[in-house]
Amino acid sequence: MKKVLIANRGEIALRVIRACKELGIKSVAVYSKADVDALHVYYADEAVCIGLAPSSESYLKPDRIIAAAEVTDSDAIHPGYGFLAENAVFSAICADHGIKFIGPSPETIAVMGDKSRAKDQMKSAGVPVVPGSDGVVPTLDHGRALAKSMGYPVMIKASAGGGGRGMRAVMDADDFERQFHAAQAEAAGAFGNPDVYLEKLIQKPRHIEIQVMGDGRGTALHYGERECSVQRRHQKLLEEAPSVAVDSDLRALMGAAAVAGAESVNYEGAGTVEFLLDADQNFYFMEMNTRIQVEHPVTEEVTGQDLVEQQILVAMGEQLPNEGVKMDGHAIECRINAEDPAKNFRPAPGKINEFHQPGGPGVRVDTHVYNGYTIPPHYDSMIAKLITHGPTRERAIRRMLRALDEFVLEGIPTTIPFHKELLQHPAFISGEIDTHFVERQMLPQD
């Protein structure tokens, strides 16, 4: 592999460019007209404009990305996360043009991207799954009957969904019809597919995910877990590794389940198997993300592994590490978003008038912004990831608070004040969190 085109933008594009440089591989950036002044454009060896500002006219255009790869003689494409990263059709198009897609096969992406099929696949691999429908729920009456047999509360989910869209919690039978139709409508609007399925709602669950890496030939390994329960409307705000709720025995069980699931689909590259963990330490498969995750740095910090580099090496045919991966210390990641927490986390694009990032021992900042940079309104509002690592969770928290105090980002509102409040909340400090912790204990109730 001599040249990699990065089909993405922002901090993940920079992250991949840096990995390529350290491996001695040339990099190609693609960019929209809104990103002409973006850092990934400057840091890559080559850059190609692929369209107008809206992602539908640039970063979501497979034909333009393939054309950019061909004109620059790129022999591989790294999709990053978001955009086309979990698009089976794009993966197949890359293969048809003789370009290596740094990620799983189209078949694997298709199976794991359909939540009903993914659940069936995991069940066949012996992975625990949440009790629920056997695939898509075909009719309202079928859903009602199934919900009654499982017992309320239940969760209706979009079959092709993600990011919390097309999900509805139903607490009793009287509300089922309304929520069923609402979930279908939202799923159709967000994904072009109205299909939904049904699951038993796990009360006050933790969101625990296992980082895996597969060689595409039936072998995979895991890198331990990440705690991702600090969320708002199913969107992660803070992640950490390891989880205070997972001991070595449970880690071994969850890791083995994640590896079995990955190996069952001949998984290639970096992926994440996401579980719900209940109060009795029962865990259930939720979904698999067939790409590198936003929160991969916390795993890198506690394992000492470069996951993006390993993605690329696996795509080049290199073998996975022979020895098991060990976790050392504790790492926390705060997502710094250009949002106003005081106004219901409303996105706040605009110009950064002053920018100074924190430093010191155990502090890492992954960002694509700089002093004077104008954040465009067309893309995700995350502008930086602040990661701290310490020998204990307490030290990692204190280090994060120190780093947040040092972080100067003026001209726009950000989530920095929210994270300061979160990290000093007694329930967070004690580790008593679940997926509804933020909405229940930190945000005003409607």
Number of C-alpha atoms within 10 A of each C-alpha: 15 13 19 28 33 29 29 27 26 23 23 24 28 25 19 25 26 19 19 20 14 11 13 12 16 18 28 25 27 27 27 20 14 19 19 16 13 22 20 30 22 13 17 23 16 15 20 20 18 21 20 15 19 15 16 11 13 23 24 21 17 18 14 18 26 20 14 21 26 15 10 17 15 21 18 24 25 25 27 27 19 19 17 19 24 23 18 19 15 21 25 17 16 23 15 10 13 12 21 20 24 26 29 26 20 19 16 21 24 19 18 23 22 17 24 25 17 24 25 17 18 24 15 13 18 14 20 18 18 18 14 20 20 14 18 17 21 11 11 13 11 11 21 16 12 18 24 13 9 16 14 17 17 25 21 28 26 29 26 23 23 19 10 13 18 27 25 22 20 21 14 13 15 9 11 22 14 11 18 26 16 16 23 23 17 19 24 18 13 16 16 12 16 19 23 28 24 29 22 19 20 17 15 16 20 26 25 27 28 24 24 27 26 26 24 21 11 15 19 25 24 25 22 25 27 26 23 24 27 23 18 17 12 15 14 18 20 22 27 29 30 24 23 14 16 18 10 9 9 14 18 15 12 28 22 17 23 31 25 21 25 32 22 18 24 19 27 27 26 28 25 24 24 23 25 24 22 16 13 6 13 13 24 21 24 20 22 25 20 27 23 24 16 18 22 21 28 26 27 17 24 24 20 14 15 14 22 24 17 19 26 26 18 21 22 13 11 12 13 17 11 7 7 9 15 12 17 17 16 24 31 29 25 24 23 23 22 25 21 18 17 13 8 10 16 14 19 18 22 16 16 18 15 14 16 12 18 17 14 10 9 16 21 20 19 18 20 20 18 19 14 14 17 19 23 15 15 11 14 14 19 20 20 19 22 24 26 30 26 22 13 12 21 13 16 23 21 15 21 27 19 17 22 19 13 13 17 14 20 15 16 18 21 26 19 24 15 16 19 17 11 18 17 13 14 10 13 15 14 10 13 12 22 23 22 19 19 19 14 12 13 13 13 9 7 3
